[in-house]
Amino acid sequence: MDSSQLHAMIRQEVRMKQLHLRIGLMVWLLAVGFSVPAVAQQQDDAAIRQVQVLQAAAWNRHDARAYANLFAEDGDAVNIVGFGGGVARRLSARSAKASNSSLPKAR
């Protein structure tokens, strides 16, 4: 084997190692790219579950103000009876009226 053949083999090995490195980097980037949204989704799910727990607790305490405070100030909502729209203050007033009259023992 002469020196030109040796140099050609070395260059080929270097190219193969570079190719393997690039493939590994691409696989790693894809894995990271798919895992970041999954983590964000898990955080969103946990936040939603926490709001559900707080909502149920406020409802069971018949605390219309705490229940309404879980909504955005400019948020819209439709309740089980079909009343819709309105800001959190109106929701609070309606919930207070309902919890004091027709739903005193609702759980």
N, C-alpha and C positions, 0 to 999 in steps of 0.2 A: 504494500500500500504506500503510495507516494504522498507527499505533503498536500497536494491539491485535493486528493480524495479525502484525506483526514480533515482538512478545512471544510469540505462540503458536508461531511458527516456531522461535524461540530455545529455548523450553521443549521442543519436540519434539526438537530437536537434542541438547539436554542429556539427555533421557530415552534417546535412542538411544545416546549415548556411555556412559551409565551401564549400559545393557543390554549393550553390547559388553564393557565392563569386567567386569561380573558373569559373562558367559559365559566370558571369558578366564580369570577367576579360578577358575571351576568346572572348566574344562579342566585348568588347572595343578594344582589340588588332586587331581583324578583321576589325573593323570600321576604326581604324587609319591606318592599313595596306593598305586598299583600298583607303583612302582619300589622302595619300601622293602622289601616282602616279597621281591622278587626278589633284592635285595642280601643280605638275611638268608639266603635259600636258597643263594646262592652261597657264603656264609661257612660254612654248615652242610656243604655238599658238600665244600668244601676241608678242613674239619676231619675229616670221615669219610675222605677220601682219605689224609690224613696218618696217621690211625690204621691204615689198611690197610697203608701203607708200613712203619710201625713194627712192625706185627704180622708182616708177611712177613720183615722183617729179624730180629726176635727168633726166629722159627721157623727161619730158615735158619742162625742161630747156635746153634740147639738150646738157647736160653736160656729155659727155662720160666718163670723168675721175671719176666723182662722181658715175656714174653708175657702172663702173668697180671696184671701191673701195669697193663695197658691196659684191664682191666675194672674196673668199680666194685666196691668192697669187698663190697657186698651184691648184686652182679649175678648173674644166672642165665645159663647158657650150655648149649648142647647141641652136642657135638662130632660129628665125622663118623661115629663108631662108635655114637653114640646115648646116650652118657653125658650126663646132664642135671642141671641144678640145681647149687646150691652156690655158695659164695662164692669169691672169687678165690684164697684160700689153698688150698682143696681143688682148684681147677682147676690151680693151680701144681703141687701134689703129683702129680696125675694126669698132667699134661703132662710133668713131670720123669720119671716112671716110663715113660711111653710113649716119650719121646725117648731114654731110656737103653736101652730094650729093642727095641721093635718098629719104631721109626722113626728109627734113627740116621742114615740117609742121605736122609731126606725133604727135599724142597725145594719 
